Amino acid sequence: MAYKSILTILTDPAEVGPVLEAALPFARSEGAHLDVLCLGIDRTQTGYYFAGATALMHEETLAQAQALASEIEAAARARLEKTEISWGIEALVTQTASVAGIVARRARFADMVMLPKPYGEGQTSDAPVVVEAAMFQGQATAVVLPGGDKPVTATPERVVIAWNESAEALSAVRAALPILKTAKLVNILIIDPQRHAAEVADPGAELCQMLNRHGCQVEVSIVAQTLPRVSDVINRHVQDQNADFLVMGAYGHSRFREAILGGATRNLLENAIVPVLMAH
């Protein structure tokens, strides 16, 4: 397996540079095609305006969304035209309620979807929807970037797997195999193993064997949950290992949307210091 079709979705002109600078090396190293979807989102609720004003407001907000999509597309196209890889670009205007459906449709046919961090200062309410729709509705492998000035490598040398014996975690491992096989070291992190599979005498042994057969250099770290949040333990371990990539399962549950990321996943993504590959 290889990542031959990579998708990224941009909703903010400020994200164009950082996201493409991370996505382009991945596409280049994999010999992949990169698709860029530029979304101009109308976030207004026109039903709240008084009679007679709705049509005017709707026209104005759609024009603003169109201008936003065009600005994102122009910035992305200017960067893509300087690269030698295969790429495609599409600009769309949509309203908030339609974002999930559009993202899921595109993500379904991508090997990997690379996205900016959905939580944190300055992020809109649509950012988490994009990530959730790609993974849960689109059933795609997602790589969420950490943000900030730290460069993202296309060939991670040290990768941490957050392992808890779950089906979601195993899906993420399988999706990450092209990255794991080229890493110099894969560290399997197990936090309080008795909470996950008490009957297993050697936690992580089966996963370790599976990865060894793929030629991975693997080690297992078993740690106690010494911090209140599991996400904090994971991030601290990533730092201690000097890792440059994290692999973990994505967890969700039905509520107001079709799928909403669980609290631990949200906390981890908000404070992520390396790219996080997730699958469901």
PyMOL commands that set and color helices and strands:
alter all, ss='L'
color gray80, all
select helices_A, chain A and resi 13-30+46-48+54-80+96-107+126-137+167-175+177-182+193-195+205-213+230-240+263-270
alter helices_A, ss='H'
color red, helices_A
select strands_A, chain A and resi 5-10+33-42+87-95+112-115+142-144+158-162+185-191+218-223+245-249+252-253+260-261+276-279
alter strands_A, ss='S'
color yellow, strands_A
deselect
rebuild
show_as cartoon
